[in-house]
Amino acid sequence: MPEPLPATAMASADAAVIDIGSNSVRLVLYRLEGRAIWTVFNEKVLAGLGRDLPQTGRLSEEGVAMALPALRRFAAVIEGVRPQHVFIAATAAVREAEDGVTFCERVAAETGFHVRVLSGEDEARYAARGVLAGHPTAEGVAADMGGASLELIRLGKGEVGQGITLPLGPFSLADDSEFDAKKLRARIDKRLKGKTADFETPTLHAVGGAWRSIAQLHMAMSDYPLQIVHQYAMTADDAHEVARFVSRQSRTSLDRTPGVSRRRAETLPYAALVLEALIEKLALKTVEFSAWGLREGLLQEALSAEHLASDPLIAGCTTWGARQGISPLLPGAVQAWIDPVLPALPETFGRERDRTLTTAACHLCDLGARLHPDHRVELVFEQVLRAPVPGQTHAERAFLACALNARYGGPSATPQPDVINRLLDEEGRRHARALGQAIRLACDLSGRAPQLLAGARLAIDDGTLTLTPADGYADMLLGEQTRRRLKSLADTLDLVCGD
């Protein structure tokens, strides 16, 4: 296990993870800014190293022939980028193959990489830590589907619990015969027998490329408006329906499915059958998909305790907003200044979570500073809705996008009403709009100078919203624009605007 890196070392650094899996071999380059983790480069080859493992006990010769050139290329990329931290890990196929050690020796000889072969326990733990990295409050069971194995790991209260590794990856289930769903279900049930009692849970957090493909297929089938897999959730009934649909498709049909590659189509029906079995045997009610897993788990274990304790949504919004070059004191000053208004806002996600989202919105309060004013509303809305910032549900993404739309004077309909109306109810939209208008009032009143916010006080008293200047500040702060901003906020909150 790598030693935890000090907070100062991880405050701003580049990192690379090479993940040598049973199906894919992948290089991901990250920019680490404290707890905020940004993916800046992602390349994979679906080598299928574990394809022949059940029959031969060895790595696929074709897979090795594809993996080694990819790894040589990855070595060249890493040599060019020179990231401060490099993690190289192999999982089930290399771990279990009789020629796994020989493969690692060839990798070392041809690339200089020293591959760390993860145990099943390590693989499960890192996958679970990756889920928590992207969703710190995740509760239930993480299920990481690789090419050769399935890891089930308990999650709760931000901690990783017990886990097991099972031979339920597509390559472990396949044999030389034709795909036979009935026989495969029996095989899956046999391998799950006696293993699931400790993992019954309402919520499954699904990790792995095959299950992400199932999520994307469900999005297409349901005409879902936001094509983001991370924290996409569906009911167990919906998940069972789409899994059954996939498991009954012919290989030719899956090959023609948009977004499903030929090699992914090879493994997708097996993953669907396993998902069906888990829904039934774990008594699931919800399946939520995580785009974060083992690779992010490796990074997570390297972070300092200080960074691990922070919220990934707040960390992402803080570093993203800070790039605009505004005063680092502005977000906190804005939140403190609008605080008297917050109790009047409708509750949307629970008071504690609403407070977190308010903090996130305040850190994005000047996200559009360097964007063209004619397109600022649309650009900020689009960026916030689809930002690669973890730790938020799809409804929360819609909430923040609505808030930033209002912060820049966008109409209540927002640039994409069909998307927002499906993700966020009317009260949530009104809450977000009022929050954005309050932030706009604070930023425009002060000219984005945090010290000027001390010159006026916002308050609600007996159904009236008032803005009271300190002595000597009335002419400087209470112009016509400020009055318009105050009136808009009062109207959204159904309050009287005080003079």
C-alpha positions, 0 to 999 in steps of 0.5 A: 500500500502506498504511503499517504502523501502529505497535504502539501504534496497533494494540494496541486499535483498531477497523478497517473493511474494505469489499471490493468484489468481483466477486460480493459487496460487503461491510463488515466491522468488526473489533476489533484487539487486537494480533495478535488480530482479532475480527469484530464486524459483517459485512454483504454484498450479492451484487450480482454486479458482474462478472456481465456482464463477459465479454459486455459488458466492463462492470459489471452495471447491476443489480449497480451498482444494488445496490452503490451503495445498499449502499455508501451504507449502509456509509458511514453505518455507518462514520460512526457507528462512526468506526473508526480505520482504514478500508480500501476495496478493489475487485478483478477486476470493477472492475479489468477493466471499461471503466467501472470508473473511472466506477464508482469516481468515482460511489462517491466522489461518493455516499459519499466513499469513495476506492476502491483498485483492486487489481491481480491481483498485489495481490489474490493477495498479500492473499488469501495473507496473509489465509490466513497470518493465520488459519493461520501455518504453512499450507504449499502453495497458497492458491486465492482464488475470486472472482466473476471471477478465481482467484488461486493463490499459493504459501505456505511457512514463513510467507511468500507466494511466487509467484502468478498470476491466472486468468480462472476465476471463475464470471462469467468462465466463464459465457456466454449458453448453458445450463450445460454441464459438459463444455464448461466443463471443457474451457474450464477445462482450456484456461485452466489449461494451462501454468499449474499446474506451479509450483503442484503441492502436497499441500495447497490452502487454499481461500478464497472464499464459493463454496468455503466453501459447498462445505465447508458442504455436505460437512459436512451430507452427512457429518453433521460435528459442528462447523459451522466452516469455518475450517481444515475439511479434507477429503481430495482424494477427498472434495473431488472427490466433493462437487464432482462432486455440486454440478456435477451438480445443477440450479439448482432443486436447489441453490436448495433446498439449506439454506444456499445462497442463490439468488445463491450457487446461480448460481455454485456449479457453476462453482466446483465444476468449478474445484475438480475441475480443481485437484484433478487438475492440482495433484496435491492430497491435502488441501483445507483451507478458510480463512474468512480471506482478502483482507480479513484480508490487508489488516489483516495488512499494517498490523500491526507486525512485533512483532504479526505475529511472535505466534501468532494462537491465543495472541494470541486466547486472551490477550486473551479470557482477560484480559477476565475481569479476573484478574491478568495474571501468573496464566496464566504462573504456572500454566504454570510451576507445572504444568510438572513434569507436562507430560512425563508427558502423552501426546503428541497434536499433537507436543511443540512444538504441545502446548506451544503448546496448553498456553499457550493453555489457561493463558491461558483458565484463568479464562474462567468466572470471571464465568459462573453456577456452575450452568452454567459447565462447559457455557458454557465448553466451548461457547465454547472449542469454537466460539470465533472464534479462528484458528490452530487445527485442529478437533481442537485446538479439541476438545482445548482444550474438553476441557481447559477442561471438566476445569478446571471439574470437568466429567465425562470424557464432556464436555457433547458426547461425540459431537462430541469423540469424532469430533474427538479420539482417546482419548489426546488426550482423556486428555491434555486432561483431565489438562492441565485438571485440573492447571490446576484444581489450580493455580487452586484451590490458589492462589485464583488468586493467582499469588504463592501458587503459589510456596508449593507444588511439584508433582512426579512421582517414580518413578510418584508425583505429589506436592505439597510445601508450602514451610515454613509453607504446609502449613495454608494450601494443602493443604486437603481440596479440594487433596487431591481435585484432586491425586488426580483428576490422579494417577488420570488420569495413572495415577500414585500420589497421594503423601501 
